[in-house]
């Protein structure tokens, strides 16, 4: 998969910059990689799967 045009970003809540980066500007895929290893492997998700993951991961527990 060609991710050359991916625009990687980190969460604004990332304090030290050591987290995951997400590229959601590509049609039909969302790329996720380790910000400490930008040339390393990339996980690729379908946009609905990524949205579902984010929805569950962002739920706060009391």
N, C-alpha and C positions, 0 to 999 in steps of 0.2 A: 504494500500500500504506500502510495506517495504522500508523504506528509510535509513536503517542501514548503508549501504555502501556509502551513499551520501557524497560527498566531497564539503563542503560549502565554498564559497568565496564571498568576497565583491568587489565592483568596486575599481580599483586603484584610481579613482577620488573621492572616499569617504573620506572626510577630517576628520571627527570626529568618524567614525566607526558606526554611528547610521543610518543605512540604511537597505536595503534589502540584503539578502544573496541568492546566486543562486547555485544550484547543477545541473550541466549539464553533469555529468559523468555516469548517469544511462541510460540504453537502453530504448528508447521510451518515456521518460518523462524528464521534467525540473521542479525541485522543487524551490519554492521561499518562503522565510520566513523572518520575522522581526529579524534583528540582535540583538535587545535588548531582544528578547524573543525566544531564540533558542529551547526551549522545547514546544513552542506554536504551533499554527496551521501552516500548510504548504499548499500553493496553488500549484497545479500540472497542468502543461501545456504540450500539445504535442509540440515537438520541432519546427515544422513549425509555430505554433501559437506564440511561444515565440520569434522566429526570427522576425516575422512580428511586434510584439509589440516593440521589441528593435529598429527595423528600424524606426518606426514612432516616438518613444520616443527620439531617438537620433538626430532627425532633429532639426537644429537650426533655429530660426526665426531671421530675420534681425533686 
